[in-house]
């Protein structure tokens, strides 16, 4: 089974991105699901490296790497990156800049789509 998870929210401030990545990691670990994550709007900030969080606080960068290390694919909306002035910044290794054409292909190819 293929599951697409759409992340629309920034990595911190709400727990939406945190819950999206928790779900992705659980699907991979417990159900051997092929997970794809598309970062939209402020969700593109989840793809930036060098995040420093307080001791004991979740770290989205570590969660992103865990999903990728288990074979998950993560893409970030290029026009969303452009709109936020972060197109020139490096993404976490394994996160790829993408576009609506690739996003729409994932929507059609995946069995389920979850949005956070």
GROMACS elastic network, one bead per residue, 0.5 to 0.9 nm:
[ bonds ]
;  ai    aj funct       b0    kb
    1    32     6  0.83323   500
    1    33     6  0.55438   500
    1    34     6  0.61362   500
    1    35     6  0.86430   500
    1   110     6  0.76297   500
    1   111     6  0.63209   500
    1   112     6  0.82689   500
    2    33     6  0.60499   500
    2    35     6  0.59884   500
    2    36     6  0.75262   500
    2   109     6  0.77560   500
    2   111     6  0.53776   500
    2   112     6  0.67600   500
    2   113     6  0.88378   500
    3    24     6  0.86176   500
    3    27     6  0.86813   500
    3    33     6  0.70049   500
    3    34     6  0.62656   500
    3    35     6  0.51302   500
    3    36     6  0.62114   500
    3    37     6  0.84064   500
    3   110     6  0.55043   500
    3   111     6  0.59604   500
    3   113     6  0.58282   500
    3   114     6  0.75031   500
    4    34     6  0.85976   500
    4    35     6  0.60910   500
    4    37     6  0.56672   500
    4    38     6  0.73545   500
    4   106     6  0.70237   500
    4   107     6  0.69591   500
    4   110     6  0.61035   500
    4   111     6  0.79649   500
    4   112     6  0.62606   500
    4   114     6  0.62025   500
    4   115     6  0.83816   500
    5    20     6  0.69762   500
    5    21     6  0.86519   500
    5    23     6  0.88323   500
    5    24     6  0.75503   500
    5    35     6  0.74782   500
    5    36     6  0.61976   500
    5    38     6  0.63299   500
    5    39     6  0.85834   500
    5   112     6  0.84978   500
    5   113     6  0.58544   500
    5   115     6  0.57392   500
    5   116     6  0.74468   500
    6    20     6  0.79835   500
    6    36     6  0.85742   500
    6    37     6  0.58033   500
    6    39     6  0.60932   500
    6    40     6  0.70575   500
    6    43     6  0.85217   500
    6   113     6  0.74747   500
    6   114     6  0.61316   500
    6   116     6  0.59934   500
    7    10     6  0.82555   500
    7    16     6  0.76473   500
    7    17     6  0.61267   500
    7    20     6  0.68570   500
    7    21     6  0.89144   500
    7    37     6  0.72349   500
    7    38     6  0.62787   500
    7    40     6  0.59807   500
    7    41     6  0.81657   500
    7    42     6  0.83514   500
    7    43     6  0.52665   500
    7    44     6  0.81496   500
    7    46     6  0.86542   500
    7   114     6  0.87586   500
    7   115     6  0.62333   500
    7   116     6  0.50355   500
    8    16     6  0.82743   500
    8    17     6  0.77806   500
    8    38     6  0.86753   500
    8    39     6  0.63354   500
    8    41     6  0.53214   500
    8    42     6  0.58229   500
    8    44     6  0.78436   500
    8   115     6  0.76785   500
    8   116     6  0.61374   500
    9    12     6  0.81657   500
    9    13     6  0.86964   500
    9    14     6  0.76776   500
    9    15     6  0.86847   500
    9    16     6  0.63985   500
    9    17     6  0.60667   500
    9    39     6  0.84526   500
    9    40     6  0.77327   500
    9    41     6  0.69171   500
    9    42     6  0.50267   500
    9    44     6  0.81609   500
    9    45     6  0.84293   500
    9    46     6  0.84775   500
    9   116     6  0.72125   500
   10    13     6  0.70635   500
   10    14     6  0.76573   500
   10    16     6  0.81343   500
   10    17     6  0.66948   500
   10    41     6  0.81743   500
   10    44     6  0.72419   500
   10    45     6  0.58089   500
   10    46     6  0.63768   500
   11    14     6  0.76009   500
   11    15     6  0.77252   500
   11    16     6  0.78050   500
   11    17     6  0.53517   500
   11    18     6  0.68945   500
   11    42     6  0.81588   500
   11    43     6  0.67182   500
   11    44     6  0.86688   500
   11    45     6  0.64932   500
   11    46     6  0.51386   500
   11    47     6  0.88974   500
   11    59     6  0.84938   500
   11    60     6  0.62645   500
   11    61     6  0.88872   500
   12    15     6  0.68084   500
   12    16     6  0.84526   500
   12    17     6  0.75051   500
   12    18     6  0.79916   500
   12    46     6  0.87528   500
   12    60     6  0.83405   500
   13    16     6  0.88044   500
   14    17     6  0.75151   500
   14    18     6  0.81800   500
   15    18     6  0.50514   500
   15    19     6  0.59916   500
   15    20     6  0.85127   500
   16    19     6  0.51754   500
   16    20     6  0.61302   500
   16    21     6  0.87320   500
   16   116     6  0.55523   500
   17    21     6  0.62424   500
   17    22     6  0.85051   500
   17    43     6  0.73741   500
   17    46     6  0.77114   500
   17    60     6  0.77208   500
   17   116     6  0.67211   500
   18    21     6  0.53539   500
   18    22     6  0.61150   500
   18    23     6  0.86281   500
   18    58     6  0.76553   500
   18    59     6  0.83554   500
   18    60     6  0.66812   500
   18    63     6  0.82525   500
   19    23     6  0.60663   500
   19    24     6  0.85297   500
   19   116     6  0.78310   500
   20    23     6  0.51954   500
   20    24     6  0.62436   500
   20    25     6  0.87670   500
   20    37     6  0.88482   500
   20   114     6  0.84787   500
   20   115     6  0.79978   500
   20   116     6  0.61188   500
   21    25     6  0.61133   500
   21    26     6  0.84759   500
   21    37     6  0.87269   500
   21    60     6  0.77420   500
   21    63     6  0.62589   500
   21    64     6  0.71436   500
   21    67     6  0.76648   500
   22    25     6  0.52426   500
   22    26     6  0.61438   500
   22    27     6  0.86001   500
   22    63     6  0.77130   500
   23    26     6  0.50895   500
   23    27     6  0.60571   500
   23    28     6  0.85783   500
   24    27     6  0.51871   500
   24    28     6  0.62746   500
   24    29     6  0.86397   500
   24    33     6  0.86746   500
   24    35     6  0.64224   500
   24    36     6  0.83502   500
   24    37     6  0.82127   500
   24    67     6  0.68895   500
   24    72     6  0.84906   500
   25    28     6  0.51539   500
   25    29     6  0.60519   500
   25    30     6  0.83921   500
   25    35     6  0.86072   500
   25    63     6  0.78748   500
   25    66     6  0.73033   500
   25    67     6  0.59319   500
   25    70     6  0.83355   500
   26    29     6  0.50556   500
   26    30     6  0.56042   500
   26    31     6  0.74904   500
   26    32     6  0.88865   500
   27    30     6  0.55418   500
   27    31     6  0.51612   500
   27    32     6  0.63454   500
   27    33     6  0.55444   500
   27    34     6  0.81699   500
   27    35     6  0.75387   500
   28    31     6  0.57878   500
   28    33     6  0.50486   500
   28    34     6  0.68951   500
   28    35     6  0.69442   500
   28    67     6  0.78023   500
   28    70     6  0.70352   500
   28    71     6  0.86098   500
   28    72     6  0.81819   500
   29    32     6  0.58988   500
   29    33     6  0.80394   500
   29    70     6  0.83803   500
   30    33     6  0.82377   500
   32    35     6  0.89305   500
   34    71     6  0.75733   500
   34    72     6  0.65348   500
   34    73     6  0.86290   500
   35    67     6  0.79858   500
   35    71     6  0.78020   500
   35    72     6  0.50007   500
   35    73     6  0.66251   500
   35    74     6  0.86318   500
   36    72     6  0.56663   500
   36    74     6  0.58651   500
   36    75     6  0.81030   500
   36   106     6  0.78888   500
   36   110     6  0.85519   500
   37    72     6  0.76670   500
   37    73     6  0.62176   500
   37    75     6  0.64093   500
   37    76     6  0.84945   500
   38    43     6  0.84280   500
   38    44     6  0.85720   500
   38    73     6  0.84511   500
   38    74     6  0.58354   500
   38    75     6  0.50108   500
   38    76     6  0.58122   500
   38    77     6  0.73166   500
   38    98     6  0.87168   500
   38   103     6  0.70778   500
   38   106     6  0.88450   500
   39    42     6  0.78792   500
   39    45     6  0.81874   500
   39    46     6  0.74179   500
   39    47     6  0.77726   500
   39    74     6  0.74732   500
   39    75     6  0.61399   500
   39    77     6  0.60559   500
   39    80     6  0.88171   500
   40    44     6  0.56532   500
   40    76     6  0.64510   500
   40    77     6  0.55087   500
   40    78     6  0.88475   500
   40    80     6  0.64260   500
   40    81     6  0.86388   500
   41    44     6  0.61618   500
   41    45     6  0.85567   500
   41    77     6  0.76025   500
   41    79     6  0.88755   500
   41    80     6  0.53574   500
   41    81     6  0.78886   500
   41    83     6  0.87986   500
   41    84     6  0.85948   500
   42    45     6  0.58607   500
   42    46     6  0.80398   500
   42    80     6  0.76014   500
   42    81     6  0.85608   500
   42    84     6  0.81483   500
   43    46     6  0.55527   500
   43    47     6  0.78500   500
   43    76     6  0.80131   500
   43    77     6  0.89146   500
   43    80     6  0.88361   500
   44    47     6  0.56258   500
   44    48     6  0.76495   500
   44    75     6  0.86847   500
   44    76     6  0.55382   500
   44    77     6  0.68046   500
   44    78     6  0.86700   500
   44    80     6  0.70008   500
   44    81     6  0.64084   500
   44    84     6  0.89447   500
   44    86     6  0.89189   500
   45    48     6  0.55545   500
   45    76     6  0.88762   500
   45    81     6  0.82914   500
   45    86     6  0.85298   500
   46    49     6  0.83149   500
   46    60     6  0.64624   500
   46    61     6  0.69473   500
   46    64     6  0.78200   500
   46    76     6  0.88535   500
   46    92     6  0.88690   500
   47    60     6  0.85483   500
   47    61     6  0.72289   500
   47    64     6  0.75555   500
   47    74     6  0.84365   500
   47    75     6  0.83711   500
   47    76     6  0.71277   500
   47    90     6  0.87375   500
   47    91     6  0.54279   500
   47    92     6  0.56111   500
   47    93     6  0.88722   500
   47    95     6  0.63746   500
   47    96     6  0.86539   500
   48    51     6  0.73808   500
   48    61     6  0.74093   500
   48    89     6  0.76489   500
   48    90     6  0.68575   500
   48    92     6  0.55802   500
   48    95     6  0.88900   500
   49    61     6  0.63567   500
   49    90     6  0.74345   500
   49    91     6  0.61109   500
   49    93     6  0.82901   500
   50    61     6  0.76151   500
   50    92     6  0.84954   500
   51    59     6  0.71589   500
   51    60     6  0.77342   500
   51    61     6  0.64358   500
   51    62     6  0.89868   500
   52    59     6  0.75189   500
   53    56     6  0.82380   500
   53    57     6  0.61336   500
   53    58     6  0.71783   500
   53    59     6  0.62211   500
   54    57     6  0.54646   500
   54    58     6  0.82957   500
   54    59     6  0.88457   500
   55    58     6  0.84565   500
   58    62     6  0.83425   500
   58    63     6  0.83831   500
   59    62     6  0.55422   500
   59    63     6  0.65822   500
   59    64     6  0.88995   500
   60    64     6  0.60258   500
   60    65     6  0.85719   500
   61    64     6  0.50509   500
   61    65     6  0.62742   500
   61    66     6  0.86261   500
   61    92     6  0.74766   500
   62    65     6  0.51736   500
   62    66     6  0.61772   500
   62    67     6  0.87983   500
   63    67     6  0.63320   500
   63    68     6  0.87068   500
   64    67     6  0.53081   500
   64    68     6  0.63388   500
   64    69     6  0.86306   500
   64    74     6  0.80439   500
   64    92     6  0.80781   500
   64    94     6  0.89406   500
   64    95     6  0.83909   500
   65    68     6  0.50646   500
   65    69     6  0.59267   500
   65    70     6  0.85992   500
   65    92     6  0.78502   500
   65    93     6  0.79717   500
   65    94     6  0.78947   500
   65    95     6  0.89925   500
   66    69     6  0.50958   500
   66    70     6  0.63747   500
   66    71     6  0.89412   500
   66    72     6  0.86310   500
   67    70     6  0.52961   500
   67    71     6  0.66931   500
   67    72     6  0.52030   500
   67    73     6  0.76805   500
   67    74     6  0.83999   500
   68    71     6  0.51445   500
   68    73     6  0.60626   500
   68    74     6  0.73071   500
   68    93     6  0.89124   500
   68    94     6  0.66083   500
   68    95     6  0.81942   500
   69    72     6  0.70823   500
   69    94     6  0.89503   500
   73    94     6  0.75954   500
   73    95     6  0.73536   500
   73    96     6  0.85497   500
   74    94     6  0.71616   500
   74    95     6  0.50946   500
   74    96     6  0.65492   500
   74    97     6  0.89079   500
   75    78     6  0.89583   500
   75    94     6  0.85961   500
   75    95     6  0.54592   500
   75    97     6  0.56665   500
   75    98     6  0.57161   500
   75    99     6  0.85590   500
   75   102     6  0.89654   500
   75   103     6  0.84022   500
   76    79     6  0.89658   500
   76    80     6  0.79321   500
   76    81     6  0.75743   500
   76    91     6  0.89799   500
   76    95     6  0.70379   500
   76    96     6  0.61014   500
   76    98     6  0.54939   500
   76    99     6  0.77107   500
   77    80     6  0.52709   500
   77    81     6  0.63267   500
   77    82     6  0.87803   500
   77    96     6  0.88374   500
   77    97     6  0.61476   500
   77    98     6  0.51110   500
   77    99     6  0.53300   500
   77   100     6  0.72708   500
   77   103     6  0.82436   500
   78    81     6  0.50104   500
   78    82     6  0.61832   500
   78    83     6  0.86398   500
   78    87     6  0.71948   500
   78    97     6  0.54806   500
   78    98     6  0.53545   500
   78    99     6  0.56549   500
   78   100     6  0.86157   500
   79    83     6  0.60984   500
   79    84     6  0.86502   500
   79    87     6  0.85049   500
   79    98     6  0.85291   500
   79    99     6  0.71802   500
   79   100     6  0.88141   500
   80    83     6  0.50932   500
   80    84     6  0.63547   500
   80    85     6  0.87402   500
   80    86     6  0.87736   500
   80    87     6  0.86725   500
   81    84     6  0.52599   500
   81    85     6  0.62599   500
   81    86     6  0.52349   500
   81    87     6  0.50809   500
   81    88     6  0.87491   500
   81    97     6  0.84732   500
   82    85     6  0.51483   500
   82    86     6  0.60847   500
   82    87     6  0.50888   500
   82    88     6  0.85011   500
   83    86     6  0.78253   500
   83    87     6  0.83909   500
   84    87     6  0.78166   500
   85    88     6  0.75920   500
   85    89     6  0.87322   500
   86    89     6  0.53414   500
   86    90     6  0.85428   500
   87    90     6  0.80578   500
   87    97     6  0.87588   500
   90    93     6  0.84655   500
   91    94     6  0.79160   500
   91    95     6  0.60463   500
   91    96     6  0.72868   500
   91    97     6  0.82121   500
   92    95     6  0.56000   500
   92    96     6  0.84755   500
   93    96     6  0.81723   500
   98   101     6  0.82664   500
   98   102     6  0.65506   500
   98   103     6  0.75292   500
   99   102     6  0.56123   500
   99   103     6  0.62523   500
   99   104     6  0.87284   500
  100   104     6  0.58889   500
  100   105     6  0.84327   500
  101   104     6  0.52379   500
  101   105     6  0.63057   500
  101   106     6  0.88284   500
  102   105     6  0.50270   500
  102   106     6  0.63355   500
  102   107     6  0.87520   500
  103   106     6  0.51869   500
  103   107     6  0.63595   500
  103   108     6  0.88579   500
  104   107     6  0.50019   500
  104   108     6  0.63522   500
  104   109     6  0.86531   500
  105   108     6  0.52158   500
  105   109     6  0.60898   500
  105   110     6  0.85877   500
  106   109     6  0.50331   500
  106   110     6  0.58896   500
  107   110     6  0.56392   500
  107   111     6  0.83279   500
  107   112     6  0.82279   500
  107   113     6  0.69285   500
  108   111     6  0.80356   500
  110   113     6  0.69133   500
